[in-house]
Amino acid sequence: MKTQSDLMEKIVSLAKRRGFIFPGSDIYGGLANSWDYGPLGVELKNNIKQLWWKKFVQNRDDIVGIDSALIMNPKVWEASGHIATFNDPMVECKNCSYRDRDEKIKCPNCGAQDWNSPRQFNLMFKTHLGPVESKENIVYLRPETAQGMFVNLKNVLDTSRKTIPFGIAQIGKAFRNEITPGNFIFRTREFEQMEIEYFINPKDDWNKHFEYWLEQMKDWLKEIGVTENLEFVEIEKDKRAHYSKRTIDIEYKYPFGQKELYGLAYRGDFDLVNHQKSSGHSLEYSDPKTNEKFVPHVIEPTWGVDRSILALLLEAYCEEENHVILKINPRLAPYKAAVFPLLANKPELVKLARKIYDDLRPRFMTAWDDRGNIGKRYYSQDEIGTPFCVTVDFDSFEDQKVTVRDRDSMKQERVAIKGLEDYLSDKLNV
């Protein structure tokens, strides 16, 4: 585990300086714990989501995807229990009005030790549908992506012809009016989830499915390169969500403490039974082989996109030989390669390098860099995690080769220009 006390400061500084993540509404002084993903950040985020979708949807025949609405009928949240129970205890400092989840000995804002009694605070963002603000028009921004998959179960079954066990996957935004967001992108009011609702026969051994999905989540972590600083925590009954019959939190040892990264829960039939009662629509599944009818039970693995990015940046950050190297899994790196002319003031080098750059771009996200000397360019690309740097020099006109430098080993290799795309594809495993 990296123990530098200033590691988070370094990550936040790097993220802004190099275009991964900017403070939201920055020119207006920002907005509390709001963040915008910049040119490199959006590439990293998209690469994570695309790899996840390929692994859990495209490469499987038992999972299909949907993209449900952010705003749903408020009856959805009544049935799911969110309106009644999706609360956190909130306390307020009598001296400075600072609000927090829990009563502390001292107020972290003013140091006073005088708190109001705790009261419950619903975490859902409330708004109004249409031009009139009235009680009848109250709606909520979804606090989780799961309910969109539950209420669409029959639609998916009727159109996809899938049979249980099968899953519905979704990637999308969720919103929680957190009392005390913080620690960069770890806890924010607007965040993105990658989630699967896996439906099973209640007569099946749900523990078998639960353990299977736990292994799938471990395999994902290995695939993206987060293998250190992990703990798998069995959540006790009195600390689990109201719908969960078993929960394991996959926690990561962040510089600010060990906290949740992903989660795996057995939701039973809680959601589907409640939606069936509330809506009056049957959510039973009819087994085509036995004609047995039942309300499916659900295993729910959940991955946080933003927390994935934070863990990846923390795992990948290295300082070697007085410069920063971001050793991100090459498949997830924002740029897969960078192309340089050895000298920016030699038109013939620039022309050939530009052609190589243009030829690579349809296949890989590729960077162009002709600033400063070659060493500074290498260091600049190391800092944003680019796995390979391609340099065109004067020998390239003679041998029709370029120099390819590997980010992690720093070894250099002469590679034929005609075979460059295949060389990179093989190295990147894409």
Sequence and secondary structure as in RCSB ss.txt:
>XXXX:A:sequence
MKTQSDLMEKIVSLAKRRGFIFPGSDIYGGLANSWDYGPLGVELKNNIKQLWWKKFVQNRDDIVGIDSALIMNPK
VWEASGHIATFNDPMVECKNCSYRDRDEKIKCPNCGAQDWNSPRQFNLMFKTHLGPVESKENIVYLRPETAQGMF
VNLKNVLDTSRKTIPFGIAQIGKAFRNEITPGNFIFRTREFEQMEIEYFINPKDDWNKHFEYWLEQMKDWLKEIG
VTENLEFVEIEKDKRAHYSKRTIDIEYKYPFGQKELYGLAYRGDFDLVNHQKSSGHSLEYSDPKTNEKFVPHVIE
PTWGVDRSILALLLEAYCEEENHVILKINPRLAPYKAAVFPLLANKPELVKLARKIYDDLRPRFMTAWDDRGNIG
KRYYSQDEIGTPFCVTVDFDSFEDQKVTVRDRDSMKQERVAIKGLEDYLSDKLNV
>XXXX:A:secstr
    TTHHHHHHHHHHHTTSEEETTGGGT  TT EEE HHHHHHHHHHHHHHHIIIIIT SSEEE    SEE HH
HHHHHTHHHH EEEEEEBTTT  EESS  SS TTT    B   EEEE S EEESSS   GGGEEEE S SHHHHH
HTHHHHHHHH   SSEEEEEEEEEE   SS BTTTTB SEEEEEEEEEEE TTS HHHHHHHHHHHHHHHHHHHT
  SSEEEEE  GGGS TT SEEEEEEEEETTEEEEEEEEEEEETHHHHHHHHHH     EE TTT  EE  EEEE
EEEEHHHHHHHHHHHHEEEETTEEEE   TTT S SEEEEES TT HHHHHHHHHHHHHHTTTS EEE  SS HH
HHHHHHHHHT SEEEEE TTHHHH EEEEEETTT  EEEEEGGGHHHHHHHHHT 
